[in-house]
Amino acid sequence: MQSLTTALENLLRHLSQEIPATPGIRVIDIPFPLKDAFDALSWLASQQTYPQFYWQQRNGDEEAVVLGAITRFTSLDQAQRFLRQHPEHADLRIWGLNAFDPSQGNLLLPRLEWRRCGGKATLRLTLFSESSLQHDAIQAKEFIATLVSIKPLPGLHLTTTREQHWPDKTGWTQLIELATKTIAEGELDKVVL
């Protein structure tokens, strides 16, 4: 937790410096030491600010926590166009969800992003304004002031009240036999069970 507190204090120091009242993007990256036991998902769940987004690569090498949005996009095309307009920030990431209907996505450029890649982590604050970065820096300070410490997630205490297997053992065996027969006949290459 000390790492997070220190990183947020560093962000506030950067925001206290002179920031121009001009349009644009400014990215502030603060290295985040992983020596503390920082539970990114619990920290995210403790926050009252939305949107919130958590992502972890399948092999666990990369992880991201995203909090707040400074601009949103309803389609991947809009998001890509925005990124092309800002080539000086090639490492910007747009996060969110694509929809089957390409015009119904929910994508965002986050205010705050904690990203871990391998053994290195960074806390990133992004400023963006079409009129005044200085004004957006004030909003970013207000945003940081809303952040709270980690509240441990309560343990789950579950009780099984009923159990039902479907299909039953006979039905399952029949499905396995059908799948292996279909594969043997060359109609399918594989079946995921």
HELIX and SHEET records of a PDB file:
HELIX    1   1 GLN A    2  LEU A   15  1                                  14    
HELIX    2   2 ALA A   40  SER A   46  1                                   7    
HELIX    3   3 LEU A   76  GLN A   85  1                                  10    
HELIX    4   4 PRO A   87  HIS A   89  5                                   3    
HELIX    5   5 LEU A  133  ALA A  145  1                                  13    
HELIX    6   6 LYS A  169  ALA A  184  1                                  16    
SHEET    1   A 5 GLY A  24  PHE A  32  0                                        
SHEET    2   A 5 LYS A 120  SER A 129 -1                                        
SHEET    3   A 5 ASN A 106  CYS A 117 -1                                        
SHEET    4   A 5 GLU A  62  PHE A  73 -1                                        
SHEET    5   A 5 GLN A  52  GLN A  56 -1                                        
SHEET    1   B 4 GLY A  24  PHE A  32  0                                        
SHEET    2   B 4 LYS A 120  SER A 129 -1                                        
SHEET    3   B 4 ASN A 106  CYS A 117 -1                                        
SHEET    4   B 4 TRP A  95  LEU A  97 -1                                        
END                                                                             
